[in-house]
């Protein structure tokens, strides 16, 4: 009897031991599961790493099977991409002298039910600055000014004029603050006076910090007039538009009289509306040009091939300073560029959004002019993606 009790006791002990082991193992697995679940749902890093792994795998797979595209195939690929993202405007894409695209997308005017095409004209906003910087370099080549001269040589009464050079105006390192551009019509002298009033207190010591300000280029436009003895618009027409063969470009409200005009829109909650505009006298020298995508390509090509400035001036224009900004252009702008790099500028006016770019060797050009300011979240990324597609296109 005693032996049987001892046997049963040992059996119960074994069962308890097995139960404890199973319970211990279950707790380990449960804890591990809860730990992983917590980090999956509340920690973004594993999700990001997993997403990155999937993207890299997809990229490697795509590249392993990638083949060069013909010009015709490349044209179709880029055209399809712009349609897919709902681009509204005109696109010009050129590679190795071949025009892949010169085409309109979407509407130019909702009320008139008209559509964009290759000859539609658009405001290009701050892309205007590259025309003013070109004018400055032309005048320097003629010995009529020097970018290292102080502002005091041209506008003596301007605050801090002895401290600020033309180079610092060109590179947005003058410290002159940004100012609100309103619908009030101003004379050029009134505009300069307003900018001078806002510049009594600089945002930084000239030459030390980058700070984008339209005022820099309004001042430069004023200097072009003073040095050349011509109105800025007339100077640009004669020395840039005509030389480059730009026959469908102009300034300010003249766009409204062009038979190929576009209307600018913003989209809010699915509804399009035309936002208010500043008076063009307020964006003198920094945002008052309108043009077609193809005319803008002509400007880029003329600049790259030495028709507008010398090699020395060209190098100076595209030498990066702070924030990778040269004279009216970004050089390999972060998030916009691809290897081996691109020169680009970006322009926005209420209702319009544009990007203009080309490769340093002058073989590839991408110009996107849109009359819906905010339909595409980041037009720079669209520009970059087109360059990535162009890398696979060959004759």
Secondary structure by P-SEA (a helix, b strand, c coil): caaaaaaaaaaaaaaaaaaaaaaaaaaaaaaaaaaaaaaaaccaaaaaaaaaaaaaaaaaaaaaacccccaaaaaaaaaaaaaaacccbbbbbbcccccccccccccccccccccccccbbbbbcccaaaaaaaaaaaaaaacccccccccccccccccccccccaaaaaaccccbbbbbbccccccaaaaaaaaaaaacccccccccbbbbbaaaaaaaaaaaaaaacccaaaaaaacccccccccccccccccccccbbbbbbcccccbbbbccccccccccccccccccaaaaaaaaaaaaacccccaaaaaaaaccccccccccccccccccccccbbbbbbbbcccccccccccccccbbbbbbbccccccccaaaaaaaaaaaaccccc
